[in-house]
């Protein structure tokens, strides 16, 4: 265990002591000046600022000096003697100081400001563009990898910047998604879902979640394909390059060793890979995010349905009841009232018997008494009861199996011949194809998905022939199929020559 975990953080003491309101006001002003690139603040400036607040009307310079000394003791401020404004020996003896924030205090104030803006609820968002950014960052890194030499074609600085962009986008995706889903499952949001105001933004919220799911499903499998094809040497060399550049940045304070930096970057890479691909037999966090988003959409739909049913049930039916009352008041006898009640409210205290038998006719004019009776075989409710059966002879099905197999092989040969007829000069130009069958359309789309999942846009047919996918223009084309028109990008398939592939 790290020794720092066993020590208290003295710099955070000013947040919890009895006079925290004074210490926090002082450090907040110094922090605001620090953000404006004014790193050294004198006592007079702090006192002038505090005096503007009614709580500090009786605050004296001596009290401020004591508070500043206490903050120096807690390592929140670094005092630096100001000798540039000294005009006499008396002023020099008073030791005028300029105060600077320590790095710990800067981060603490930055965190406290973030907590103040966060409030009591969760933040976060589901940014669908983050998946595209992650895929772009991964593709940039893999393109820079020269596999035969196991090196990168870019400098350590360029690799470091690409890695920073990749991990920052990954960190932003996971944090924002977790916070936003927690926000939707919070007690406050569930209370709002019970009100009529929820129906106003239900459609927008559902559409927001569905757009995120569409981007997730479209891009995540390509990211998984890239991560699965990345070799182990890639991650090792990546951590080496990033750690070397981190150590090359000049810093005067203590720095971690090369082994510690490599271990940190290796853990970050493993966490990214595990989030998308899972670890061993456990499912990935990506699948969990997908299921959680789907469950949230279903919850929103159920809440909206319940609100709609509640509105329908609470609808004023006064006029309906008055109309029914006029019907009953115009009747002459109780028997007629009973018959009307049976038609309006149904027959009371009835038992319905149902038999699983097809109807003889669908005519409304046929009475139930005209239908033939249904026979139901009642089996005894005994645990050891079994129906009697007769042993049957074993029928030879070899001829039928052989005929089915020959039919299947013949069908596959016809389909393969149709695909071979589409290949002209070792390529298939989709925009030039005539009307194609459903089988060919499904096969072409399967080939496209294989190439899109491969970094080199490379795939292989069922017969083992290798091909490449290439987009020749930015316009959209219409693929004429027997079951309709399919709008898609302008792709062509380039097949390797069989003789070249054999060599």
Protein Blocks (a to p, Z undefined) as FASTA:
>chain_A
ZZklmpccfklmmmmmmklmmmmmmmmmmmmmmmnopabccfklmmmmmmmpmklmmpcf
klmmmmmmmmmmnopaccdddfklccbfklmmnopadddddfklmmmmmmmmmmmmnomm
deddddfklmmmmmmmmmmmmmmpcfklopafbdfklmmmmmmmmmmmmmmmmmmmmmmm
mmmmpmklmmmmmpmklmmmmmmmmmmmmmmmmmmmmmmmmmmmmmmmpcfklmmmmmmm
mmmmmmmpccfbdcddfklmmmmmmmmmmmmmmmmnoghjbccfklmmmmmmmmmmmmmm
mmmmmmmmmmmmmpccklmmmmmmmmmmmpmbfklmmmmmmmmnopehiacdddddddfb
fcfkbcfklpccdddddddddfklccdddddddddfklmmmmmmmmmmmmmmmmmmmmmm
mpgghiacfklpccddfklmmmmmmmmmmmmmpmnlpacdfkopacddddfbfbdcdddd
fkbccdddddddddddfklmmZZ
